[in-house]
Amino acid sequence: MEIRWLEDFIALARTRHFSRAADEQHVTQPTFSRRIKLLEEEMGVTLINRQTLPLSLTSEGDEFLALCETITEGVRLTRDRMRDISAGHKRRISVAAPQSLLARFLPEWLGSMGFEGRMQPYLRATGWVAADYFKALNRGECDLALCYWPLERCDLELDTSACSYRTVGHERLIPVTATTAQGAPLTTLPASRQAPAPWLAYPKLGLLGAALETHLARMSHNTCLSVKSENLYAASIKELVLLGYGMSWLPERTVRTELENGTLTRAGDSRWDVPLALRLYRHQQHHHAELDALWSELSSLRSPA
């Protein structure tokens, strides 16, 4: 089985058409069709449903497509790294992080540590959920993953056993709301059953959602929240809060400017704040000189209080 056969299958899955996929792969259609047939013979199953228009993948084909994408991406990344090594370039360390950390925390932290030229954001990660970061570390797609992490004990369905981490900072989710023309909060906590607070929530599958759910469950009084929408991204939730559609919990760094100019204000006191650590993870089995050197430097530093 050759890598180009896997690339053929990805092209066919994308175009759902043998002729178009063959053109993309710069081969004749008979040659292309023969390669797909060889793939099916090698795997011992039918991967393509040829009775539908456009073509569709069988359930086995869907599973095989995920494998193809993982392998070809791994080969591409390795090829790029080897080219850098061959050219004598010092390899930069790729770090995956949610958009709110890329925009706020990471630039400040890199500058304070003197790491600006050694690390680069892995931008494909901005749409990931929590589990995606650890899957990417496992397959070597990125070197490091920077995550929010609950300080309170929280049930997380994440396998981090192959990874180690350093705590590089702290953050807290604070409840915020838009303001009236007079500067008063549109929403205040606690609310009541008769008038629950309109809440722009995070899905529970994300680390922020899990941390917030755990914190609210431990509060002594009824929170009286009414979920108006769910969104994985703090930046998107912030825009809706600014428009007055509801209140939410946002990382404090992301709303400092708005709190200072009065376009946002706190919806509740510090009892409602959710403490978070900022953890930097790496896979224990993946090594290269630049990553190992940086990790050693981090390990010699005292963790932030």
C-alpha positions as CSV (number, residue, x, y, z in Angstrom):
1,M,0.0,0.0,0.0
2,E,1.4,3.4,-1.0
3,I,0.8,6.8,0.4
4,R,-0.4,8.1,-2.9
5,W,-3.2,5.5,-2.8
6,L,-4.4,7.0,0.4
7,E,-4.2,10.4,-1.1
8,D,-6.3,9.0,-4.0
9,F,-8.9,7.8,-1.6
10,I,-9.1,11.2,0.1
11,A,-9.5,12.9,-3.3
12,L,-12.3,10.5,-4.2
13,A,-14.1,11.0,-0.9
14,R,-14.0,14.7,-1.4
15,T,-15.1,14.8,-5.1
16,R,-17.4,11.7,-5.0
17,H,-16.4,11.3,-8.7
18,F,-13.8,9.0,-10.3
19,S,-13.0,11.3,-13.2
20,R,-12.6,14.5,-11.1
21,A,-10.5,12.7,-8.5
22,A,-8.3,11.2,-11.2
23,D,-7.8,14.7,-12.7
24,E,-6.8,16.1,-9.3
25,Q,-4.3,13.3,-8.8
26,H,-2.9,13.8,-12.3
27,V,-3.5,10.2,-13.5
28,T,-5.8,8.6,-16.0
29,Q,-9.2,7.3,-14.8
30,P,-8.3,3.6,-15.5
31,T,-5.1,4.0,-13.4
32,F,-7.0,5.8,-10.6
33,S,-9.8,3.2,-10.5
34,R,-7.3,0.4,-10.4
35,R,-5.6,2.0,-7.4
36,I,-8.9,2.3,-5.5
37,K,-9.7,-1.3,-6.3
38,L,-6.2,-2.4,-5.0
39,L,-7.0,-0.5,-1.8
40,E,-10.2,-2.4,-1.4
41,E,-8.5,-5.7,-2.0
42,E,-5.8,-4.8,0.5
43,M,-8.3,-3.9,3.2
44,G,-10.6,-6.8,2.3
45,V,-13.8,-4.7,2.2
46,T,-15.8,-2.5,-0.1
47,L,-14.9,1.1,0.5
48,I,-17.0,2.8,-2.2
49,N,-20.7,2.5,-2.9
50,R,-20.7,2.7,-6.7
51,Q,-24.5,2.4,-7.0
52,T,-25.2,5.9,-5.8
53,L,-24.9,9.2,-7.6
54,P,-22.8,10.9,-6.6
55,L,-20.6,8.1,-5.2
56,S,-20.7,7.5,-1.5
57,L,-18.5,5.8,1.1
58,T,-19.6,2.7,2.8
59,S,-19.4,2.6,6.6
60,E,-16.0,0.9,6.2
61,G,-15.0,3.6,3.8
62,D,-15.8,6.3,6.4
63,E,-13.6,4.6,8.9
64,F,-10.8,4.1,6.3
65,L,-11.0,7.8,5.4
66,A,-10.2,8.9,8.9
67,L,-7.1,6.6,8.9
68,C,-6.0,8.0,5.5
69,E,-6.3,11.6,6.7
70,T,-4.3,10.8,9.9
71,I,-1.5,9.0,8.0
72,T,-1.1,11.5,5.2
73,E,-1.1,14.5,7.6
74,G,1.5,12.8,9.7
75,V,3.7,12.1,6.6
76,R,3.3,15.8,5.5
77,L,4.3,17.1,8.9
78,T,7.3,14.8,9.1
79,R,8.4,15.7,5.6
80,D,8.3,19.4,6.4
81,R,10.3,18.8,9.6
82,M,12.9,16.7,7.7
83,R,13.3,19.5,5.1
84,D,13.9,22.0,7.9
85,I,16.5,19.7,9.4
86,S,18.2,19.1,6.0
87,A,18.3,22.8,5.3
88,G,19.9,23.4,8.7
89,H,16.9,25.4,10.0
90,K,16.2,25.4,13.8
91,R,12.8,23.9,14.2
92,R,10.1,26.1,15.8
93,I,7.8,24.5,18.3
94,S,4.1,24.4,17.4
95,V,1.6,25.1,20.1
96,A,-2.1,24.4,19.8
97,A,-4.4,26.6,21.8
98,P,-8.0,28.0,21.8
99,Q,-8.5,31.3,20.1
100,S,-8.9,33.2,23.4
101,L,-5.5,32.1,24.6
102,L,-3.8,32.7,21.3
103,A,-5.1,36.3,21.2
104,R,-4.6,37.2,24.8
105,F,-2.4,35.1,27.0
106,L,0.1,33.5,24.6
107,P,1.7,36.6,23.1
108,E,2.3,38.1,26.6
109,W,3.6,34.9,28.0
110,L,6.0,34.3,25.1
111,G,7.3,37.8,25.4
112,S,7.8,37.5,29.2
113,M,9.7,34.2,28.7
114,G,11.7,35.3,25.7
115,F,10.2,32.4,23.6
116,E,8.8,34.5,20.7
117,G,11.2,33.1,18.1
118,R,11.0,29.5,19.4
119,M,7.2,28.8,19.3
120,Q,4.5,29.3,16.8
121,P,0.7,28.9,17.0
122,Y,-0.8,25.9,15.3
123,L,-3.8,27.7,13.8
124,R,-5.8,24.6,12.8
125,A,-6.4,24.1,16.5
126,T,-8.7,27.1,17.0
127,G,-11.8,25.0,16.2
128,W,-11.0,22.0,18.3
129,V,-12.7,20.7,21.4
130,A,-10.8,19.5,24.4
131,A,-10.2,15.9,23.3
132,D,-8.8,17.1,19.9
133,Y,-5.8,18.6,21.6
134,F,-4.7,15.3,23.1
135,K,-5.4,13.3,20.0
136,A,-3.2,15.8,18.0
137,L,-0.4,15.5,20.6
138,N,-0.7,11.7,20.4
139,R,-0.2,11.7,16.6
140,G,2.5,14.3,16.6
141,E,0.4,16.9,14.8
142,C,1.6,19.6,17.3
143,D,4.3,19.7,19.9
144,L,2.4,21.4,22.7
145,A,-1.2,22.1,23.7
146,L,-2.1,25.1,25.9
147,C,-5.4,24.5,27.7
148,Y,-7.7,26.0,30.3
149,W,-7.9,23.5,33.1
150,P,-10.4,23.5,36.1
151,L,-8.9,24.0,39.5
152,E,-11.9,22.4,41.1
153,R,-12.3,18.6,40.9
154,C,-14.2,17.9,37.7
155,D,-15.2,14.8,35.8
156,L,-13.4,15.0,32.5
157,E,-13.6,12.3,29.9
158,L,-10.1,12.9,28.6
159,D,-7.2,10.5,28.4
160,T,-4.1,12.5,29.3
161,S,-2.0,9.5,30.6
162,A,0.5,9.8,27.8
163,C,1.2,13.5,28.4
164,S,2.9,15.6,31.0
165,Y,2.2,19.2,31.7
166,R,3.5,22.5,33.2
167,T,1.2,25.1,34.8
168,V,2.2,28.4,33.1
169,G,-0.5,30.7,34.3
170,H,-3.9,31.2,35.8
171,E,-7.2,32.6,34.6
172,R,-10.8,32.8,35.9
173,L,-14.1,32.8,34.3
174,I,-16.2,35.8,35.5
175,P,-19.9,36.5,35.0
176,V,-20.4,39.5,32.7
177,T,-23.3,41.3,31.1
178,A,-24.0,44.3,28.9
179,T,-25.0,47.5,30.5
180,T,-28.0,49.9,30.2
181,A,-27.6,53.5,28.9
182,Q,-27.1,54.5,32.6
183,G,-24.4,51.9,33.1
184,A,-26.4,49.4,35.1
185,P,-26.1,45.7,34.4
186,L,-28.7,44.2,32.2
187,T,-28.6,41.0,34.2
188,T,-27.7,40.3,37.8
189,L,-27.0,37.1,39.8
190,P,-28.6,35.4,41.5
191,A,-31.7,35.6,39.4
192,S,-35.1,34.1,40.3
193,R,-37.3,31.3,39.1
194,Q,-39.8,33.9,37.9
195,A,-37.2,35.8,36.0
196,P,-34.2,33.5,35.2
197,A,-31.0,35.0,33.9
198,P,-30.6,34.6,30.1
199,W,-27.4,32.5,29.7
200,L,-25.1,32.1,26.7
201,A,-23.5,28.8,27.6
202,Y,-20.6,26.6,26.7
203,P,-21.2,23.0,25.6
204,K,-20.3,20.5,28.4
205,L,-17.8,18.7,26.1
206,G,-15.5,21.7,26.3
207,L,-13.2,22.4,29.3
208,L,-14.8,25.7,30.0
209,G,-18.3,24.2,30.0
210,A,-17.2,21.4,32.3
211,A,-15.5,23.7,34.7
212,L,-18.5,26.1,34.9
213,E,-21.0,23.3,35.3
214,T,-19.0,21.8,38.2
215,H,-18.7,25.2,39.9
216,L,-22.4,26.1,39.6
217,A,-23.4,22.6,40.9
218,R,-21.5,23.4,44.1
219,M,-23.0,26.7,44.8
220,S,-25.3,26.8,47.8
221,H,-28.3,28.5,46.1
222,N,-30.3,28.0,42.9
223,T,-28.6,29.6,40.0
224,C,-31.8,30.2,38.0
225,L,-30.3,30.3,34.6
226,S,-32.1,30.0,31.2
227,V,-29.9,28.7,28.4
228,K,-30.4,30.8,25.3
229,S,-27.6,29.3,23.2
230,E,-24.5,27.2,23.3
231,N,-21.2,28.1,21.7
232,L,-17.8,26.6,22.0
233,Y,-15.9,29.9,21.5
234,A,-15.5,32.6,24.1
235,A,-15.0,35.2,21.4
236,S,-18.4,34.4,19.8
237,I,-20.2,34.4,23.2
238,K,-18.6,37.7,24.0
239,E,-20.1,39.3,20.9
240,L,-23.6,38.1,21.9
241,V,-23.1,39.4,25.4
242,L,-22.1,42.8,24.1
243,L,-25.2,42.9,21.9
244,G,-27.3,42.3,25.0
245,Y,-28.6,38.8,24.2
246,G,-27.7,37.5,27.6
247,M,-25.0,37.1,30.3
248,S,-22.1,34.6,30.3
249,W,-18.9,33.6,32.0
250,L,-15.8,34.8,30.0
251,P,-12.1,34.5,30.7
252,E,-11.2,37.7,32.5
253,R,-8.3,38.6,30.2
254,T,-10.7,38.7,27.2
255,V,-13.0,41.3,28.8
256,R,-10.6,43.7,30.6
257,T,-11.0,46.5,28.1
258,E,-14.8,46.2,28.0
259,L,-15.0,46.2,31.9
260,E,-12.7,49.3,31.9
261,N,-14.8,51.3,29.4
262,G,-18.1,50.2,30.8
263,T,-19.6,48.3,27.8
264,L,-19.6,45.2,30.0
265,T,-19.9,44.9,33.8
266,R,-19.9,42.0,36.3
267,A,-23.2,40.2,36.6
268,G,-22.3,38.8,40.0
269,D,-19.7,39.0,42.7
270,S,-16.6,36.9,43.2
271,R,-18.6,33.9,44.5
272,W,-19.5,33.2,40.9
273,D,-16.0,33.3,39.6
274,V,-14.5,30.0,38.3
275,P,-10.8,29.5,38.9
276,L,-8.7,27.9,36.1
277,A,-5.2,26.9,35.5
278,L,-3.4,27.4,32.2
279,R,-1.7,24.1,31.4
280,L,0.9,23.4,28.7
281,Y,0.9,19.8,27.7
282,R,3.4,17.6,25.7
283,H,3.4,14.0,24.7
284,Q,5.9,12.0,26.7
285,Q,7.1,9.9,23.8
286,H,7.6,12.6,21.2
287,H,11.0,14.3,21.3
288,H,13.2,16.7,19.3
289,A,16.0,18.9,20.4
290,E,14.2,22.3,20.5
291,L,11.1,20.8,22.4
292,D,13.2,19.0,24.9
293,A,15.4,22.1,25.6
294,L,12.3,24.3,26.1
295,W,10.6,21.7,28.4
296,S,13.8,21.5,30.4
297,E,13.8,25.3,30.9
298,L,10.1,25.3,31.9
299,S,10.8,22.5,34.4
300,S,13.4,24.5,36.1
301,L,11.1,27.4,36.7
302,R,8.7,27.7,39.7
303,S,5.0,27.2,38.7
304,P,3.0,30.4,38.9
305,A,1.3,30.9,42.3
